[in-house]
Amino acid sequence: MAKYEALIEWEALPTDDVAGGKYGRGHRWTFDEGVTVAASSSKHIVPLPWSVEAAVDPEEALVASASSCHMLTFLYIAAKAGYPVRTYRDAAVGTMGKGEDGRLQITRVDLSPEIIWEDAAPDGDTLPRLHHEAHDQCFIANSVKFPIEVTG
């Protein structure tokens, strides 16, 4: 099977007080083709100025990964079924809460895809079936324990 790699790098600044918890959480994610993304802790978890508001946080990345995987799988399944997509836009939302064990975790991701079809749109029974098939085949959905629901 395939392996996926990412290089995660962080370095304390000379002015940081790591032992006292006063240090920047900004860091870099570098992916296989050299794409680098500015990353940080979420400002909802570690307050500013220790988090970098303009950077991607791991929770956002998880939500984006779930949405992107669903979309890519959906595009393939819909095209195979004779419903090619022209545009697909999803304002996905992840919810953080306490899990059954009391620990904070992403408890669900809601997808709200807005789709413009190349030709005719599938009927009201077919569209949910296509989303269900995409969910069943999405690698990310098969890897997490929280529900990923299509609400749009």
C-alpha positions as CSV (number, residue, x, y, z in Angstrom):
1,M,0.0,0.0,0.0
2,A,1.0,3.6,-0.2
3,K,2.8,5.7,2.4
4,Y,2.1,9.4,3.0
5,E,4.7,11.6,4.5
6,A,4.8,15.1,5.9
7,L,7.7,16.9,7.5
8,I,6.6,18.9,10.6
9,E,9.1,21.5,11.9
10,W,9.0,23.9,14.8
11,E,11.8,25.8,16.6
12,A,11.8,27.9,19.7
13,L,12.8,31.5,19.4
14,P,15.4,33.0,21.7
15,T,12.7,35.1,23.4
16,D,10.4,32.1,24.0
17,D,9.7,30.8,27.5
18,V,8.9,27.1,26.6
19,A,9.1,25.9,30.2
20,G,6.6,28.7,31.2
21,G,4.2,27.9,28.3
22,K,4.9,31.3,26.6
23,Y,6.2,30.3,23.1
24,G,4.9,30.5,19.6
25,R,3.0,27.5,18.2
26,G,3.7,28.5,14.6
27,H,5.4,25.8,12.6
28,R,5.7,24.4,9.0
29,W,4.2,21.3,7.3
30,T,6.2,20.3,4.2
31,F,4.7,17.7,1.9
32,D,6.3,15.4,-0.7
33,E,6.5,17.8,-3.6
34,G,7.9,20.6,-1.5
35,V,4.7,22.3,-0.8
36,T,5.0,24.1,2.5
37,V,2.0,25.2,4.6
38,A,2.1,27.6,7.6
39,A,0.6,25.8,10.6
40,S,-0.2,26.5,14.2
41,S,-2.2,25.5,17.1
42,S,-5.9,26.7,17.0
43,K,-6.5,30.1,18.6
44,H,-9.5,28.3,20.2
45,I,-7.1,26.0,22.1
46,V,-4.0,28.2,22.6
47,P,-4.8,31.9,22.7
48,L,-3.2,34.6,20.6
49,P,-0.4,35.7,20.4
50,W,0.9,32.1,21.0
51,S,-1.1,30.8,18.1
52,V,-0.8,32.1,14.5
53,E,-4.3,33.1,13.3
54,A,-3.3,33.1,9.6
55,A,-2.0,29.6,9.7
56,V,-3.8,26.3,9.3
57,D,-4.4,24.4,12.5
58,P,-4.6,20.6,12.8
59,E,-8.3,20.6,13.5
60,E,-9.0,22.7,10.3
61,A,-6.8,20.4,8.3
62,L,-8.7,17.4,9.6
63,V,-12.0,18.9,8.5
64,A,-10.5,19.9,5.1
65,S,-9.1,16.4,4.6
66,A,-12.5,14.8,5.3
67,S,-14.3,17.2,2.9
68,S,-11.6,16.9,0.2
69,C,-11.6,13.1,0.4
70,H,-15.5,13.0,0.2
71,M,-15.5,15.4,-2.7
72,L,-12.8,13.5,-4.7
73,T,-14.6,10.2,-4.2
74,F,-18.0,11.8,-5.0
75,L,-16.7,13.3,-8.3
76,Y,-15.5,9.9,-9.4
77,I,-18.7,8.0,-8.4
78,A,-21.0,10.6,-9.8
79,A,-19.2,10.7,-13.2
80,K,-19.3,6.9,-13.3
81,A,-23.0,7.0,-12.7
82,G,-23.5,9.4,-15.6
83,Y,-23.7,12.7,-13.5
84,P,-20.5,14.6,-14.2
85,V,-20.0,17.6,-11.9
86,R,-19.1,21.1,-13.2
87,T,-18.4,22.7,-9.8
88,Y,-18.4,21.5,-6.2
89,R,-18.1,23.8,-3.2
90,D,-18.3,22.6,0.4
91,A,-18.3,24.8,3.5
92,A,-17.4,22.0,5.8
93,V,-17.7,22.4,9.6
94,G,-16.0,20.4,12.2
95,T,-17.3,20.4,15.8
96,M,-15.1,19.9,18.8
97,G,-16.5,18.6,22.0
98,K,-16.0,16.0,24.7
99,G,-16.0,12.4,23.6
100,E,-17.5,9.5,25.6
101,D,-14.2,9.3,27.5
102,G,-14.4,13.0,28.4
103,R,-11.5,14.0,26.3
104,L,-11.7,16.9,23.8
105,Q,-11.9,15.7,20.2
106,I,-13.5,16.4,16.8
107,T,-16.9,14.9,17.4
108,R,-18.4,15.3,13.9
109,V,-17.9,16.9,10.6
110,D,-20.8,18.3,8.6
111,L,-20.4,18.6,4.8
112,S,-22.6,21.0,2.9
113,P,-21.8,20.5,-0.8
114,E,-23.2,22.9,-3.4
115,I,-23.0,21.2,-6.7
116,I,-23.5,22.4,-10.3
117,W,-23.9,19.6,-12.7
118,E,-22.5,19.4,-16.2
119,D,-25.8,18.1,-17.5
120,A,-28.9,16.9,-15.7
121,A,-28.8,16.6,-11.9
122,P,-29.5,13.2,-10.3
123,D,-33.0,12.8,-8.8
124,G,-33.8,13.1,-5.1
125,D,-33.2,9.4,-4.5
126,T,-30.0,9.1,-6.5
127,L,-28.1,12.0,-5.0
128,P,-28.1,10.7,-1.4
129,R,-27.1,7.3,-2.7
130,L,-24.1,8.8,-4.5
131,H,-23.1,10.7,-1.3
132,H,-23.5,7.4,0.7
133,E,-21.3,5.5,-1.8
134,A,-18.7,8.3,-1.6
135,H,-18.7,8.2,2.2
136,D,-18.3,4.4,2.2
137,Q,-15.3,4.6,-0.1
138,C,-13.6,7.7,1.3
139,F,-10.3,6.7,3.0
140,I,-10.5,9.5,5.6
141,A,-14.1,8.6,6.6
142,N,-13.0,5.0,7.0
143,S,-10.1,6.2,9.2
144,V,-11.9,8.3,11.8
145,K,-14.3,7.5,14.6
146,F,-16.5,10.6,14.4
147,P,-19.5,10.9,12.0
148,I,-19.2,12.7,8.7
149,E,-22.6,13.8,7.6
150,V,-23.8,15.4,4.3
151,T,-26.2,18.1,5.4
152,G,-26.5,20.2,2.3
